[in-house]
Amino acid sequence: MLNLGTIGTSWITEQLIDGARLTQQFHIKGIYSRDAAKGKQFASKVKADYYTDSIYNLLYDPEIDVVYIASPNSMHFEQAVQAIKAGKHIIVEKPMFASVSQWHEAHKLAQEHGVLVFEAALHYQNRNYKRFRQLVMNKRNEMEQPFLGANFNIGQYSSRYMAFLDAVEHDQTVPNIFNPTFAGGSIMDMGVYPLYVAMDLFGLPESVRYHTITGENHVDLFGTIILSYDNHLVSIFVSKGVHSVMPSEIYLDDETVVIKDITRMNDIQLVSRAGDEVQIIDYQPANPMYDEMLNFAEVINKKDDMHQKIKYESWKQLSLQVAQVMEMLRKSANLI
C-alpha cells in the first residue's frame, strides 16, 4: 500500500483521491492546503489521516511515498522540486510544467534521487485509449489511400470566464486559469489532451502554429493549432471561452474515427462514408482517474522490473514531446 499526500483541495484532487482509493493500492495519508480551515474540511471529506498548512510537514513525512500536485500551473515546478528532494514520487496534474527547461531539470533531479515523475494525463492512461490506439494503428496499416490528417476539438466553457471578464473590466486580479502569471490559458489548460493524442499517434510535427484570440492580459481565449507533418496535417481547436459540441475526428480512407470527448475517450465510433456507425468504445469507468492511478502504482511497486521501466520511459518521452510542442506553440502565438 502506497501512502499518498496531496497538494491542492479542488475537485480534481478529490476525484484523484476517489480513484486512488478504488485501486486499493493507495492510502490517503496527508492533505496540504495554505488555508488551514479549507485543508481541515477537505481532509475530513476525503477521510485523510491528517491535514497541514505547512508543505514541509507533508513533504518530510517519512510515511508518505507519493505526492500529488494539483496547485496552479506556475507552482508545479517549485513544489515538484521540493517533493523530489524529499525523496517522494510525484504525480503532477497536467500540464506538468510551464517550460521544457523545467521538465528536464525536474526529471534529472528525480533520477538523481531515485524517484519517479508522472504527468496526470488521465485520458492517455485509461484502458479505452489503448483500444482506440490499436484500432487507429491497424487502420492506418491497412489504408489504400494516403493519410491526410485529423481534426481535434476541445472547447470547454470555463465557470470562471465571466469572473475573468469582470476582473479585466474593473482592473482586478483575474482567476488563475486566465492568468498568464500562473501559466493559465486555453492551451495550457486544455491543449494537453489533444496534443497527447497527436504526439502519440503521429509523432513530432515538422512545424507548428497557434492562431489565437487573446484577452486584454494576453491570455489565449480561443485558438486553432496547426501541426504540419510531411504529408498530412492535424488541426486542433481549443478554447476555455466557448462551449463546443463538435467531436474530434481522424480520417482513414472513407471512414472516420469519431471521438465524442477527447478528454475522456469513453465514446468513440467508426463511421463509414455511407453513414454506417460502429460503436468502438462505450466504457464509462466508475472514476476517470482509476486506470492512471492503477498504472502509476504498478510502475512504482515494480520499478525494477524491465517491462515497467520501458513503460515508464515511454510515458516520459511522450510527456517531453508534448511539453516541447506546447512551448513552440506558445512562442508562435507570442504568449508569455
C-alpha positions as a Python dict, from the first residue, in 0.01 Angstrom:
ca = {
    (1, 'M'): (0, 0, 0),
    (2, 'L'): (138, 338, -106),
    (3, 'N'): (80, 635, 126),
    (4, 'L'): (-43, 937, -72),
    (5, 'G'): (-16, 1305, 14),
    (6, 'T'): (-186, 1577, -188),
    (7, 'I'): (-122, 1943, -264),
    (8, 'G'): (-443, 2122, -359),
    (9, 'T'): (-804, 2091, -245),
    (10, 'S'): (-1002, 2136, -567),
    (11, 'W'): (-1249, 1896, -726),
    (12, 'I'): (-971, 1739, -934),
    (13, 'T'): (-783, 1639, -616),
    (14, 'E'): (-1098, 1488, -471),
    (15, 'Q'): (-1156, 1291, -792),
    (16, 'L'): (-799, 1161, -791),
    (17, 'I'): (-830, 1056, -426),
    (18, 'D'): (-1150, 866, -504),
    (19, 'G'): (-978, 696, -799),
    (20, 'A'): (-672, 613, -591),
    (21, 'R'): (-885, 459, -317),
    (22, 'L'): (-1074, 245, -570),
    (23, 'T'): (-748, 85, -684),
    (24, 'Q'): (-684, -43, -329),
    (25, 'Q'): (-319, 47, -390),
    (26, 'F'): (-315, 381, -204),
    (27, 'H'): (-383, 501, 147),
    (28, 'I'): (-473, 871, 177),
    (29, 'K'): (-225, 998, 433),
    (30, 'G'): (-193, 1377, 428),
    (31, 'I'): (-359, 1686, 280),
    (32, 'Y'): (-178, 2016, 233),
    (33, 'S'): (-355, 2349, 187),
    (34, 'R'): (-228, 2702, 252),
    (35, 'D'): (-567, 2762, 413),
    (36, 'A'): (-579, 2552, 732),
    (37, 'A'): (-959, 2568, 759),
    (38, 'K'): (-1002, 2456, 400),
    (39, 'G'): (-746, 2180, 450),
    (40, 'K'): (-922, 2053, 761),
    (41, 'Q'): (-1259, 2046, 586),
    (42, 'F'): (-1117, 1872, 280),
    (43, 'A'): (-924, 1614, 483),
    (44, 'S'): (-1240, 1528, 672),
    (45, 'K'): (-1436, 1494, 349),
    (46, 'V'): (-1186, 1256, 185),
    (47, 'K'): (-1108, 1075, 515),
    (48, 'A'): (-735, 1150, 512),
    (49, 'D'): (-524, 1084, 819),
    (50, 'Y'): (-434, 1449, 867),
    (51, 'Y'): (-413, 1797, 714),
    (52, 'T'): (-146, 2066, 735),
    (53, 'D'): (-91, 2423, 621),
    (54, 'S'): (286, 2367, 607),
    (55, 'I'): (404, 2199, 289),
    (56, 'Y'): (718, 2078, 466),
    (57, 'N'): (511, 1878, 716),
    (58, 'L'): (369, 1687, 419),
    (59, 'L'): (688, 1652, 214),
    (60, 'Y'): (905, 1539, 505),
    (61, 'D'): (654, 1294, 647),
    (62, 'P'): (859, 971, 631),
    (63, 'E'): (544, 763, 583),
    (64, 'I'): (435, 936, 260),
    (65, 'D'): (552, 763, -58),
    (66, 'V'): (378, 965, -331),
    (67, 'V'): (276, 1330, -359),
    (68, 'Y'): (7, 1451, -599),
    (69, 'I'): (48, 1815, -708),
    (70, 'A'): (-266, 1997, -825),
    (71, 'S'): (-176, 2359, -750),
    (72, 'P'): (-186, 2639, -1012),
    (73, 'N'): (32, 2551, -1314),
    (74, 'S'): (307, 2800, -1234),
    (75, 'M'): (361, 2643, -890),
    (76, 'H'): (407, 2286, -1014),
    (77, 'F'): (781, 2309, -1073),
    (78, 'E'): (883, 2455, -736),
    (79, 'Q'): (665, 2211, -544),
    (80, 'A'): (781, 1918, -759),
    (81, 'V'): (1145, 2001, -688),
    (82, 'Q'): (1074, 2020, -315),
    (83, 'A'): (896, 1684, -319),
    (84, 'I'): (1171, 1516, -523),
    (85, 'K'): (1439, 1642, -286),
    (86, 'A'): (1232, 1497, -2),
    (87, 'G'): (1251, 1158, -176),
    (88, 'K'): (889, 1137, -290),
    (89, 'H'): (750, 1001, -614),
    (90, 'I'): (529, 1271, -768),
    (91, 'I'): (215, 1282, -979),
    (92, 'V'): (178, 1627, -1134),
    (93, 'E'): (-154, 1744, -1275),
    (94, 'K'): (-140, 1839, -1643),
    (95, 'P'): (26, 2042, -1777),
    (96, 'M'): (320, 1912, -1577),
    (97, 'F'): (544, 2217, -1610),
    (98, 'A'): (541, 2559, -1773),
    (99, 'S'): (857, 2507, -1982),
    (100, 'V'): (1078, 2241, -2135),
    (101, 'S'): (1373, 2352, -1922),
    (102, 'Q'): (1167, 2289, -1608),
    (103, 'W'): (1073, 1945, -1742),
    (104, 'H'): (1439, 1850, -1794),
    (105, 'E'): (1552, 1988, -1459),
    (106, 'A'): (1282, 1806, -1263),
    (107, 'H'): (1341, 1473, -1436),
    (108, 'K'): (1718, 1499, -1394),
    (109, 'L'): (1670, 1569, -1024),
    (110, 'A'): (1425, 1277, -994),
    (111, 'Q'): (1679, 1039, -1146),
    (112, 'E'): (1944, 1159, -901),
    (113, 'H'): (1710, 1097, -607),
    (114, 'G'): (1575, 764, -735),
    (115, 'V'): (1210, 871, -761),
    (116, 'L'): (957, 871, -1043),
    (117, 'V'): (767, 1160, -1202),
    (118, 'F'): (425, 1111, -1361),
    (119, 'E'): (209, 1353, -1560),
    (120, 'A'): (-160, 1305, -1480),
    (121, 'A'): (-283, 1270, -1839),
    (122, 'L'): (-583, 1059, -1746),
    (123, 'H'): (-721, 1010, -2099),
    (124, 'Y'): (-394, 862, -2226),
    (125, 'Q'): (-370, 626, -1929),
    (126, 'N'): (-717, 475, -1947),
    (127, 'R'): (-799, 136, -2099),
    (128, 'N'): (-1018, 292, -2367),
    (129, 'Y'): (-722, 476, -2511),
    (130, 'K'): (-522, 156, -2558),
    (131, 'R'): (-804, 1, -2760),
    (132, 'F'): (-853, 320, -2961),
    (133, 'R'): (-481, 347, -3036),
    (134, 'Q'): (-459, -12, -3161),
    (135, 'L'): (-760, 43, -3389),
    (136, 'V'): (-611, 358, -3545),
    (137, 'M'): (-272, 194, -3597),
    (138, 'N'): (-430, -113, -3758),
    (139, 'K'): (-648, 102, -3984),
    (140, 'R'): (-351, 312, -4092),
    (141, 'N'): (-155, 0, -4183),
    (142, 'E'): (-448, -121, -4395),
    (143, 'M'): (-513, 211, -4573),
    (144, 'E'): (-519, 213, -4951),
    (145, 'Q'): (-520, 592, -4981),
    (146, 'P'): (-270, 846, -4840),
    (147, 'F'): (-339, 953, -4483),
    (148, 'L'): (-432, 1322, -4492),
    (149, 'G'): (-491, 1411, -4130),
    (150, 'A'): (-723, 1475, -3837),
    (151, 'N'): (-926, 1747, -3667),
    (152, 'F'): (-941, 1762, -3287),
    (153, 'N'): (-1182, 1986, -3098),
    (154, 'I'): (-1196, 2082, -2732),
    (155, 'G'): (-1396, 2385, -2629),
    (156, 'Q'): (-1494, 2382, -2262),
    (157, 'Y'): (-1655, 2699, -2133),
    (158, 'S'): (-1494, 2786, -1801),
    (159, 'S'): (-1710, 2859, -1499),
    (160, 'R'): (-1458, 3139, -1428),
    (161, 'Y'): (-1485, 3307, -1769),
    (162, 'M'): (-1738, 3572, -1661),
    (163, 'A'): (-1530, 3640, -1348),
    (164, 'F'): (-1231, 3691, -1578),
    (165, 'L'): (-1419, 3941, -1796),
    (166, 'D'): (-1545, 4125, -1489),
    (167, 'A'): (-1195, 4138, -1337),
    (168, 'V'): (-1049, 4276, -1658),
    (169, 'E'): (-1321, 4541, -1679),
    (170, 'H'): (-1260, 4657, -1322),
    (171, 'D'): (-880, 4620, -1329),
    (172, 'Q'): (-881, 4345, -1066),
    (173, 'T'): (-684, 4020, -1034),
    (174, 'V'): (-812, 3765, -1283),
    (175, 'P'): (-876, 3396, -1197),
    (176, 'N'): (-567, 3175, -1214),
    (177, 'I'): (-698, 2980, -1512),
    (178, 'F'): (-695, 3301, -1720),
    (179, 'N'): (-380, 3448, -1568),
    (180, 'P'): (-51, 3420, -1763),
    (181, 'T'): (137, 3473, -1435),
    (182, 'F'): (2, 3136, -1322),
    (183, 'A'): (67, 2976, -1665),
    (184, 'G'): (-304, 2986, -1742),
    (185, 'G'): (-487, 2998, -2072),
    (186, 'S'): (-671, 2770, -2311),
    (187, 'I'): (-373, 2582, -2450),
    (188, 'M'): (-216, 2527, -2108),
    (189, 'D'): (-541, 2406, -1953),
    (190, 'M'): (-692, 2207, -2240),
    (191, 'G'): (-427, 2169, -2511),
    (192, 'V'): (-255, 1881, -2333),
    (193, 'Y'): (-542, 1643, -2418),
    (194, 'P'): (-535, 1660, -2800),
    (195, 'L'): (-158, 1708, -2810),
    (196, 'Y'): (-103, 1384, -2619),
    (197, 'V'): (-313, 1201, -2878),
    (198, 'A'): (-145, 1373, -3174),
    (199, 'M'): (210, 1315, -3046),
    (200, 'D'): (138, 951, -2962),
    (201, 'L'): (-31, 866, -3293),
    (202, 'F'): (165, 1083, -3535),
    (203, 'G'): (489, 1182, -3361),
    (204, 'L'): (659, 1520, -3356),
    (205, 'P'): (542, 1755, -3636),
    (206, 'E'): (778, 1932, -3875),
    (207, 'S'): (631, 2271, -3788),
    (208, 'V'): (363, 2415, -3561),
    (209, 'R'): (146, 2725, -3548),
    (210, 'Y'): (-106, 2857, -3297),
    (211, 'H'): (-353, 3124, -3414),
    (212, 'T'): (-527, 3286, -3117),
    (213, 'I'): (-778, 3537, -2993),
    (214, 'T'): (-637, 3680, -2671),
    (215, 'G'): (-779, 3878, -2381),
    (216, 'E'): (-656, 4217, -2267),
    (217, 'N'): (-399, 4046, -2044),
    (218, 'H'): (-271, 3849, -2349),
    (219, 'V'): (-408, 3515, -2232),
    (220, 'D'): (-533, 3287, -2512),
    (221, 'L'): (-911, 3254, -2503),
    (222, 'F'): (-981, 3087, -2838),
    (223, 'G'): (-743, 2939, -3091),
    (224, 'T'): (-654, 2693, -3363),
    (225, 'I'): (-338, 2484, -3362),
    (226, 'I'): (-189, 2356, -3686),
    (227, 'L'): (56, 2067, -3668),
    (228, 'S'): (224, 2016, -4006),
    (229, 'Y'): (376, 1681, -4098),
    (230, 'D'): (548, 1566, -4416),
    (231, 'N'): (228, 1457, -4588),
    (232, 'H'): (-59, 1535, -4351),
    (233, 'L'): (-200, 1799, -4115),
    (234, 'V'): (-357, 1790, -3772),
    (235, 'S'): (-571, 2087, -3670),
    (236, 'I'): (-677, 2141, -3308),
    (237, 'F'): (-943, 2385, -3189),
    (238, 'V'): (-905, 2480, -2822),
    (239, 'S'): (-1092, 2728, -2604),
    (240, 'K'): (-1188, 2799, -2244),
    (241, 'G'): (-1419, 3081, -2353),
    (242, 'V'): (-1674, 2886, -2560),
    (243, 'H'): (-1863, 2560, -2529),
    (244, 'S'): (-1808, 2336, -2831),
    (245, 'V'): (-2020, 2030, -2912),
    (246, 'M'): (-1803, 1925, -3206),
    (247, 'P'): (-1632, 1587, -3177),
    (248, 'S'): (-1275, 1509, -3278),
    (249, 'E'): (-1214, 1312, -3599),
    (250, 'I'): (-941, 1104, -3761),
    (251, 'Y'): (-981, 1031, -4133),
    (252, 'L'): (-888, 682, -4256),
    (253, 'D'): (-971, 616, -4624),
    (254, 'D'): (-1350, 661, -4649),
    (255, 'E'): (-1405, 600, -4276),
    (256, 'T'): (-1388, 840, -3985),
    (257, 'V'): (-1299, 770, -3623),
    (258, 'V'): (-1525, 1000, -3421),
    (259, 'I'): (-1417, 1084, -3063),
    (260, 'K'): (-1701, 1246, -2870),
    (261, 'D'): (-1485, 1368, -2579),
    (262, 'I'): (-1109, 1364, -2624),
    (263, 'T'): (-1056, 1436, -2253),
    (264, 'R'): (-1215, 1105, -2150),
    (265, 'M'): (-1200, 874, -2456),
    (266, 'N'): (-1515, 689, -2346),
    (267, 'D'): (-1741, 733, -2651),
    (268, 'I'): (-1576, 652, -2985),
    (269, 'Q'): (-1735, 546, -3312),
    (270, 'L'): (-1621, 435, -3657),
    (271, 'V'): (-1841, 595, -3924),
    (272, 'S'): (-1837, 498, -4292),
    (273, 'R'): (-1899, 726, -4588),
    (274, 'A'): (-2240, 562, -4624),
    (275, 'G'): (-2326, 666, -4270),
    (276, 'D'): (-2294, 324, -4109),
    (277, 'E'): (-2180, 354, -3748),
    (278, 'V'): (-1999, 108, -3527),
    (279, 'Q'): (-1959, 186, -3157),
    (280, 'I'): (-1595, 105, -3085),
    (281, 'I'): (-1579, 223, -2725),
    (282, 'D'): (-1862, 281, -2481),
    (283, 'Y'): (-1699, 211, -2146),
    (284, 'Q'): (-1769, 451, -1861),
    (285, 'P'): (-1532, 392, -1566),
    (286, 'A'): (-1655, 446, -1212),
    (287, 'N'): (-1381, 708, -1180),
    (288, 'P'): (-1192, 855, -1479),
    (289, 'M'): (-866, 853, -1281),
    (290, 'Y'): (-886, 489, -1172),
    (291, 'D'): (-677, 349, -1459),
    (292, 'E'): (-400, 607, -1434),
    (293, 'M'): (-365, 557, -1060),
    (294, 'L'): (-358, 181, -1106),
    (295, 'N'): (-90, 218, -1376),
    (296, 'F'): (121, 452, -1163),
    (297, 'A'): (100, 221, -863),
    (298, 'E'): (215, -75, -1071),
    (299, 'V'): (520, 112, -1202),
    (300, 'I'): (615, 237, -854),
    (301, 'N'): (571, -103, -691),
    (302, 'K'): (765, -281, -967),
    (303, 'K'): (1009, -7, -1065),
    (304, 'D'): (1298, -255, -1101),
    (305, 'D'): (1102, -470, -1348),
    (306, 'M'): (1226, -419, -1706),
    (307, 'H'): (875, -409, -1854),
    (308, 'Q'): (773, -136, -1610),
    (309, 'K'): (1093, 59, -1679),
    (310, 'I'): (1021, 55, -2053),
    (311, 'K'): (662, 164, -1991),
    (312, 'Y'): (776, 450, -1769),
    (313, 'E'): (1036, 568, -2023),
    (314, 'S'): (775, 573, -2300),
    (315, 'W'): (549, 789, -2080),
    (316, 'K'): (839, 1023, -2011),
    (317, 'Q'): (926, 1064, -2378),
    (318, 'L'): (567, 1136, -2475),
    (319, 'S'): (535, 1389, -2190),
    (320, 'L'): (852, 1560, -2313),
    (321, 'Q'): (726, 1576, -2671),
    (322, 'V'): (401, 1736, -2555),
    (323, 'A'): (595, 1989, -2346),
    (324, 'Q'): (819, 2073, -2643),
    (325, 'V'): (529, 2127, -2881),
    (326, 'M'): (334, 2328, -2621),
    (327, 'E'): (631, 2561, -2581),
    (328, 'M'): (674, 2605, -2957),
    (329, 'L'): (303, 2677, -2995),
    (330, 'R'): (308, 2943, -2723),
    (331, 'K'): (609, 3106, -2884),
    (332, 'S'): (439, 3104, -3226),
    (333, 'A'): (146, 3296, -3075),
    (334, 'N'): (371, 3529, -2871),
    (335, 'L'): (222, 3401, -2545),
    (336, 'I'): (430, 3450, -2231),
}
